[in-house]
Amino acid sequence: MRLGELFKGNIPVVLAPMAGVADLPFRELVCSFGASATVSEMISSEALVRDSRKTYRMLACSERSNLIKIIQIMGADPKNMAESAIINETLGADVIDINMGCPVRKITSNNSGAALMKDENLAMKIVESVVKSVKIPVSVKMRLGWDAEHVNFLNLAKKFENVGAQMLVIHCRTRNQMYCGKANWSAISELRDVLKIPYFCNGDIKSSDDAIRAIGESRADGVMIGRGTLGKPWLLKQIMEFLRFKKYTPAPSPEDQYKIIVQHFQNVLDFYGESAGIHIFRKHFCWYSTGLPGSSIFRKTINEVDDLSFIKKCLEDFYSGCFGAIL
Ligand SMILES: Cc1cc2nc3c(=O)[nH]c(=O)nc-3n(C[C@H](O)[C@H](O)[C@H](O)COP(=O)(O)O)c2cc1C
């Protein structure tokens, strides 16, 4: 049982699951700086049970890092969810997380993701059947509720605890808010008075100052961070150090950032192959270069070419041009 390790001394700071972003190369990169744990991209329980090869590539089994590996599963059938949890446990997951927060229609129209918050009985059955099927801890990631009229996270949190969930994560928005407005951290502070299991605050935490405020307002045991890490895989480490030592850690120097990007790009090429790797990495080039002088021309160029040596040359020229300007 490795969940307890999360709470040894320090306030846990965890990388959020992000489909299409938090793949193995990204999780390993974030881990290389420091993170309490990472969560995989959501994995469809249906696809996993059907033995889809693409889905297997998303699993933790090949993860080299020693950090706690949380694998997130998504689906609406208690039996499939239990089966996919067993597969993940066998492959080395430390924790199984159940997705009850995804707002996308493609997912909710199948009663999965955030739609489960509307069907409390089914949601409970799923948690119960996953808990019973594995020995490792089970967590649930959810939102405040479906919409402003149906804010039921508190009720569900108590039910999930009763059927054996060992940790909860709340993205402090309703499903209907999608990603709009501001995450309401204080909305979940009541959980502190009703839960025995730990809970994490998630949504709009993009800096060390945000993390301190989110913990204060939500009274959560830890924070989970997603979009703040885009182009800044070192952010979790900065936040962990701030929470521990109350000291701001600077971002890596531009030269070091360049080396990090080159390594990340290479890892993506190795993982997916050259053609898919170039395509997948374009969004990372975009995030890494945001705010740097000349970045829009760099992005336009890099988005239009498929030649690997040309892309590498563009990257080198762009960053060497930046060093003087941003030092
Ligand atoms: C590109 C992207 C993909 C996401 N994929 C998932 C997912 O697979 N599972 C999940 O529970 N949440 C997913 N989320 C939601 C995030 O985990 C997180 O709850 C949300 O982004 C709010 O946190 P943040 O403000 O720190 O990004 C995704 C978010 C983004 C931006």
The ligand as a Gaussian input file, in Angstrom:
#p B3LYP/6-31G(d) Opt

LIG

0 1
 C       -5.696000      18.560000     -22.276000
 C       -6.386000      18.099000     -21.031000
 C       -6.690000      16.752000     -20.886000
 C       -7.332000      16.306000     -19.714000
 N       -7.549000      14.971000     -19.560000
 C       -8.060000      14.499000     -18.384000
 C       -8.175000      13.106000     -18.132000
 O       -7.776000      12.262000     -18.955000
 N       -8.730000      12.724000     -16.947000
 C       -9.163000      13.633000     -16.012000
 O       -9.647000      13.241000     -14.950000
 N       -9.029000      14.960000     -16.213000
 C       -8.482000      15.406000     -17.369000
 N       -8.298000      16.736000     -17.546000
 C       -8.638000      17.657000     -16.445000
 C       -7.414000      17.928000     -15.590000
 O       -6.949000      16.744000     -14.959000
 C       -7.720000      18.965000     -14.498000
 O       -8.759000      18.481000     -13.689000
 C       -8.169000      20.302000     -15.087000
 O       -7.353000      20.683000     -16.183000
 C       -8.128000      21.413000     -14.021000
 O       -6.847000      21.515000     -13.446000
 P       -5.757000      22.610000     -13.964000
 O       -6.409000      23.953000     -13.885000
 O       -4.591000      22.450000     -13.023000
 O       -5.424000      22.257000     -15.372000
 C       -7.691000      17.220000     -18.704000
 C       -7.390000      18.571000     -18.879000
 C       -6.758000      19.014000     -20.012000
 C       -6.429000      20.485000     -20.145000

